[in-house]
Amino acid sequence: MSEKYEGVEIETGVIYKAAGITAQEANEQELDKINKFALDPLAAEDVFTFKTMIGDNELDDRNKAPFTEQALKDLKELYIGTTMIKDHSRSAENQIARVYDTELITDSGRDNGRGEKHTELIGKCYMVKTPDNESLIKEIKAGIKKEVSSSCVPKRAICSICGKDNMKEYCRHFPGEKYIVNGKEQECLMLLDGAKAAYELSFVAVPAQPRAGTVKAFGDKPFFKADLPLEDTNTESKAEDTDNKPDDRLKELEMWAFVENEQA
């Protein structure tokens, strides 16, 4: 379910994240994996392939909603076979590539701050070379078309402040805001723990939604931080004391969505 809200297309429960692409050679091993999706066998000269880093588990995630290692493991399986489109417009005419393989790359010498090793999810994509997409392939090779956005649905969205799963029950904390917990200032993160659907990868002009800020969606209505009563916001960037405030609003959450505010 989706709707326009203050000029932004909000799809309930969907996480949008930026990604980027790098070169990938179509060797014999890669062609074997590609041809699992082809009705007629494809040769190396028939395809153009590339890789994209779909996501990692670092806590410095720019939209303050980092994946956990479990989410990346789930997405590793879910992304195989998904399509790549343009501008997140899900029509047959916009299909331009397909994810034929994925891999997890782990750096055993680098900790993400939560006791997990730094892990990246890599997607491998292929396009069939045709006269219609010849210019697109040239633009990808030239680095003109390189901004990519991924979309998926997490199993859980765990608030780092109160521990509530915002996929099930709304909490009043927002990613990126700072709160006082047990006398210490903490930044709120929404930890995306596990995944239940991978929608697509998409080439976009700007790998983000156009409005800055965070949003939660309960039921079918998006809810921005700016919509909260003034006394419940951090409009002056002041950390608030979470020990003495009741959590008594909007208990009827059905789904949660986060809209990335990265700028190009």
C-alpha positions as CSV (number, residue, x, y, z in Angstrom):
1,M,0.0,0.0,0.0
2,S,1.3,3.4,-0.9
3,E,0.2,7.0,-1.1
4,K,1.5,10.5,-1.7
5,Y,2.2,12.4,1.5
6,E,3.4,16.0,1.2
7,G,4.9,15.2,-2.2
8,V,6.5,11.9,-1.1
9,E,5.5,8.5,-2.2
10,I,5.3,6.4,0.9
11,E,5.0,2.6,0.7
12,T,4.0,1.1,4.0
13,G,6.7,-1.1,5.6
14,V,9.3,-0.7,2.9
15,I,12.9,0.3,3.6
16,Y,14.7,2.3,0.9
17,K,18.5,2.5,0.9
18,A,21.2,3.8,-1.4
19,A,23.6,1.5,-3.2
20,G,26.3,1.8,-5.8
21,I,27.6,-0.3,-8.7
22,T,31.0,-1.6,-9.8
23,A,32.3,-3.7,-12.7
24,Q,31.7,-7.4,-13.0
25,E,33.1,-9.8,-15.6
26,A,30.8,-12.4,-17.2
27,N,33.1,-15.5,-17.0
28,E,32.0,-19.1,-17.4
29,Q,31.1,-19.5,-13.8
30,E,29.0,-16.4,-13.8
31,L,27.3,-17.4,-17.1
32,D,26.2,-20.7,-15.5
33,K,24.4,-18.8,-12.8
34,I,22.9,-16.3,-15.3
35,N,21.6,-19.0,-17.5
36,K,19.5,-20.4,-14.7
37,F,17.2,-17.5,-15.5
38,A,17.4,-17.6,-19.3
39,L,15.1,-19.7,-21.5
40,D,17.9,-19.9,-24.2
41,P,21.6,-20.1,-23.1
42,L,23.4,-16.7,-23.2
43,A,27.0,-16.2,-24.1
44,A,29.4,-13.7,-22.6
45,E,29.0,-11.4,-25.6
46,D,25.2,-11.4,-25.0
47,V,25.3,-9.9,-21.6
48,F,26.6,-6.9,-19.6
49,T,27.1,-7.6,-15.9
50,F,27.9,-5.5,-12.8
51,K,27.9,-5.7,-9.0
52,T,26.1,-3.5,-6.5
53,M,26.7,-3.2,-2.7
54,I,23.1,-3.6,-1.5
55,G,23.8,-2.9,2.2
56,D,26.0,-3.5,5.2
57,N,25.6,-3.7,9.0
58,E,27.5,-0.6,10.0
59,L,25.8,1.6,12.7
60,D,26.8,4.8,10.9
61,D,24.1,4.1,8.3
62,R,23.1,7.5,6.9
63,N,19.3,6.9,7.4
64,K,19.9,5.7,11.0
65,A,18.3,2.3,10.3
66,P,21.2,-0.1,10.0
67,F,20.8,-3.8,8.9
68,T,21.8,-6.5,11.4
69,E,23.9,-9.4,10.2
70,Q,20.7,-11.5,10.2
71,A,18.9,-9.1,7.9
72,L,21.8,-9.3,5.4
73,K,21.7,-13.1,5.6
74,D,18.0,-13.1,4.8
75,L,18.4,-10.6,2.0
76,K,21.2,-12.7,0.5
77,E,18.6,-15.4,-0.3
78,L,15.7,-13.1,-1.0
79,Y,17.5,-10.9,-3.6
80,I,18.4,-13.7,-6.0
81,G,16.2,-13.5,-9.0
82,T,14.8,-10.0,-8.2
83,T,14.5,-7.5,-11.0
84,M,16.3,-4.2,-11.5
85,I,14.1,-1.3,-12.6
86,K,14.2,2.5,-13.1
87,D,13.0,5.0,-10.5
88,H,11.2,2.3,-8.4
89,S,8.5,2.2,-11.1
90,R,7.3,-1.4,-11.2
91,S,6.3,-1.9,-14.8
92,A,7.6,-4.4,-17.4
93,E,8.8,-1.5,-19.5
94,N,11.1,-0.4,-16.7
95,Q,12.8,-3.8,-16.2
96,I,16.4,-3.4,-17.2
97,A,18.4,-6.1,-15.3
98,R,18.1,-9.0,-12.9
99,V,20.0,-10.1,-9.8
100,Y,21.5,-13.5,-10.6
101,D,23.7,-14.1,-7.6
102,T,24.5,-12.6,-4.2
103,E,27.4,-12.9,-1.7
104,L,28.2,-11.8,1.8
105,I,31.7,-10.3,2.4
106,T,32.8,-10.2,6.0
107,D,35.8,-8.4,7.4
108,S,36.9,-10.4,10.5
109,G,39.1,-7.6,11.7
110,R,36.4,-4.9,11.8
111,D,33.7,-4.7,14.4
112,N,30.5,-2.8,13.7
113,G,30.0,-1.7,17.3
114,R,27.4,-4.2,18.2
115,G,29.6,-7.3,18.4
116,E,29.1,-8.2,14.7
117,K,31.8,-8.3,12.1
118,H,31.6,-5.8,9.3
119,T,29.5,-7.5,6.6
120,E,28.5,-6.3,3.1
121,L,25.8,-7.8,0.9
122,I,26.8,-7.8,-2.8
123,G,24.3,-8.3,-5.6
124,K,25.4,-9.4,-9.1
125,C,23.3,-8.3,-11.9
126,Y,23.1,-8.9,-15.7
127,M,21.6,-7.1,-18.6
128,V,21.1,-8.5,-22.1
129,K,22.8,-6.4,-24.7
130,T,20.2,-4.9,-27.1
131,P,20.1,-1.9,-29.4
132,D,17.5,-0.4,-27.0
133,N,19.8,-0.4,-24.0
134,E,23.1,0.2,-25.7
135,S,23.2,3.8,-24.5
136,L,22.3,2.8,-21.0
137,I,25.2,0.4,-20.8
138,K,27.5,3.0,-22.1
139,E,26.3,5.4,-19.4
140,I,26.8,2.8,-16.7
141,K,30.3,2.1,-17.9
142,A,31.1,5.8,-18.0
143,G,29.9,6.3,-14.4
144,I,26.9,8.5,-15.4
145,K,24.3,6.0,-14.3
146,K,25.6,4.7,-10.9
147,E,23.1,5.7,-8.3
148,V,21.1,2.8,-7.1
149,S,18.4,2.3,-4.5
150,S,17.3,-0.9,-2.9
151,S,13.9,-1.6,-1.3
152,C,13.0,-4.4,1.1
153,V,10.7,-5.2,4.1
154,P,12.3,-6.1,7.4
155,K,11.0,-8.6,9.9
156,R,11.7,-6.4,12.8
157,A,12.6,-2.7,13.3
158,I,14.0,-2.6,16.8
159,C,14.3,0.8,18.5
160,S,17.7,1.2,20.2
161,I,16.2,3.4,22.9
162,C,13.3,1.3,24.2
163,G,13.7,-2.0,22.4
164,K,10.3,-2.1,20.9
165,D,9.7,-3.7,17.5
166,N,8.2,-0.9,15.4
167,M,6.9,-3.4,12.9
168,K,4.4,-4.5,15.6
169,E,4.1,-1.6,18.1
170,Y,4.8,2.0,17.5
171,C,7.2,3.8,19.8
172,R,7.7,7.6,20.1
173,H,11.4,7.6,19.3
174,F,12.7,8.6,15.9
175,P,15.9,7.5,14.1
176,G,18.7,10.1,14.4
177,E,17.2,11.9,17.4
178,K,19.0,11.9,20.8
179,Y,17.5,10.9,24.1
180,I,18.6,10.6,27.7
181,V,18.7,6.9,28.8
182,N,19.8,6.1,32.4
183,G,21.5,9.5,32.5
184,K,23.4,9.2,29.2
185,E,22.7,10.7,25.8
186,Q,22.0,8.1,23.1
187,E,21.2,8.5,19.5
188,C,18.1,6.5,18.3
189,L,18.7,3.8,15.7
190,M,16.1,1.5,14.2
191,L,17.9,-1.8,13.9
192,L,16.5,-3.7,10.9
193,D,16.7,-7.3,12.2
194,G,15.9,-9.9,9.7
195,A,14.1,-9.5,6.4
196,K,11.0,-11.0,4.9
197,A,10.9,-9.5,1.4
198,A,13.3,-8.0,-1.2
199,Y,11.4,-5.9,-3.8
200,E,13.9,-4.7,-6.3
201,L,17.0,-2.7,-7.1
202,S,16.4,0.5,-9.0
203,F,18.5,3.1,-10.9
204,V,17.5,6.5,-9.6
205,A,18.7,10.1,-10.3
206,V,18.8,10.7,-6.5
207,P,19.2,7.6,-4.3
208,A,16.6,8.7,-1.8
209,Q,13.2,10.1,-1.2
210,P,13.0,13.8,-1.9
211,R,11.9,15.0,1.6
212,A,14.4,15.2,4.4
213,G,13.4,13.7,7.8
214,T,12.0,10.5,9.2
215,V,8.6,9.0,8.9
216,K,6.7,6.1,10.4
217,A,3.6,4.6,8.8
218,F,0.9,3.0,10.9
219,G,-2.0,1.5,9.0
220,D,-2.1,3.2,5.7
221,K,-1.2,6.8,6.9
222,P,2.4,8.1,6.9
223,F,3.4,9.9,10.1
224,F,6.3,12.4,10.1
225,K,8.2,13.5,13.2
226,A,7.1,17.0,12.4
227,D,3.4,15.9,13.0
228,L,4.0,15.2,16.7
229,P,2.8,17.7,19.2
230,L,5.5,20.3,19.9
231,E,6.2,19.0,23.4
232,D,7.0,15.6,22.1
233,T,9.6,16.6,19.5
234,N,13.2,17.4,19.5
235,T,12.8,20.6,17.5
236,E,15.6,22.3,19.4
237,S,17.8,19.2,19.1
238,K,17.7,18.7,22.9
239,A,17.9,15.2,24.2
240,E,14.9,14.3,26.2
241,D,14.6,12.2,29.4
242,T,13.0,8.9,28.5
243,D,12.8,7.6,32.1
244,N,9.8,9.7,33.2
245,K,7.6,10.0,30.1
246,P,4.7,7.6,29.5
247,D,4.6,5.8,26.3
248,D,0.9,6.3,25.7
249,R,0.4,7.3,22.1
250,L,-0.5,5.5,18.9
251,K,-0.5,1.9,20.1
252,E,-2.3,0.8,16.9
253,L,0.8,0.5,14.7
254,E,0.3,-2.0,11.9
255,M,3.5,-1.4,9.9
256,W,6.5,0.8,10.0
257,A,8.4,2.6,7.1
258,F,11.5,4.6,7.0
259,V,12.3,7.1,4.2
260,E,15.9,7.7,3.6
261,N,17.0,11.3,3.5
262,E,20.4,11.0,1.8
263,Q,21.2,13.7,-0.7
264,A,23.1,13.0,-3.9
